[in-house]
Amino acid sequence: MAAHQLTLSVPTTPTAVTDARHQAMTAITGWEAELDDELMHTVELLISELVTNAVRHAGPGQISMTVRLVEAVLRVEVRDSSPALPQLSFPDECSENGRGLFLVAALADRYGAEPTPTPTPTPTGKRCWAEIDLSTGSDQKDAISLPLQRS
């Protein structure tokens, strides 16, 4: 499979998630990677969840999204200016929010979040990512990088 990449600057606006998702799915379709409909829906949901979290929780500042296909791995990566790493927790059953990372964990083969490297010792942002291994499907979860915490 040929390597492909799309990088977007994402504004923190109400339409940002829809626009980023649409642009990414159009690009992936153009890569002619022969991904089935189910996998395309999975990628679309991963993009939605990662970009939504950045728009909602990062506050003002720059957000960027990169979708990369290298070998048989499709990676979605979202960077923002907030140093606060997301925490996987159990949302209240009546809560309308808080399930995004559960969806990412369930759909991705690998996922994580880490501070972005900077020239100074204090991180100025983070990178949240999810990968799907196209050679084995998304049914094997061999690495989870975010700690599970009860709130």
Buried (B, 14 or more C-beta within 10 A) or exposed (E): BEEBEBEBEBEBEEEBBEBBBEBBBEBBEEBEBEBEEEBBEBBBBBBBBBBBBBBEEBEEEBBBBBBBBEEEBBBBBBBBBBBEBBEBBEBEEEEEEEEBBBBBBEBBBBBBBEBEEEEEEEBBBBBBBBBBBBEEEBEEEEEEEBEEEEE
